[in-house]
Amino acid sequence: MSLVAELRNMARDGHGGDLTACIEHVLDAQGTVITNRRPEEILLQ
């Protein structure tokens, strides 16, 4: 199955067919990943 077909199925099943809302939901569900931090940044929090 292609990515487009999968996104259309997800939009149909969970977002009333609204592809934009589906994509926004997927992107909003992803947290911000911090991959590189200096030790002093971690200690200050």
C-alpha positions in Angstrom: 0.0 0.0 0.0 1.3 3.4 -0.9 1.8 6.3 1.6 -0.9 8.3 -0.1 -3.4 5.4 0.1 -2.6 4.9 3.8 -3.1 8.6 4.6 -6.4 8.7 2.7 -7.6 5.6 4.6 -6.6 7.2 7.9 -8.3 10.5 7.0 -11.5 8.6 6.0 -11.6 6.4 9.1 -10.6 9.0 11.7 -11.2 12.5 10.4 -14.3 12.3 8.3 -12.3 12.3 5.1 -10.4 15.5 5.9 -6.9 14.8 4.7 -5.5 18.1 6.0 -6.9 17.5 9.5 -5.4 14.0 9.4 -2.0 15.2 8.5 -2.1 18.0 11.1 -3.1 15.4 13.7 -0.2 13.2 12.8 2.3 16.0 12.9 1.0 17.5 16.1 1.1 14.0 17.8 4.9 13.9 17.3 6.9 15.5 20.1 9.9 17.7 19.5 13.0 15.5 19.5 16.1 17.1 20.9 19.1 15.1 19.7 22.0 17.3 20.7 22.3 19.2 24.0 25.1 20.6 25.9 25.5 19.3 29.5 24.9 22.7 31.0 21.5 22.9 29.2 20.4 19.6 30.8 21.7 20.6 34.3 19.9 24.0 34.2 16.5 22.4 33.8 
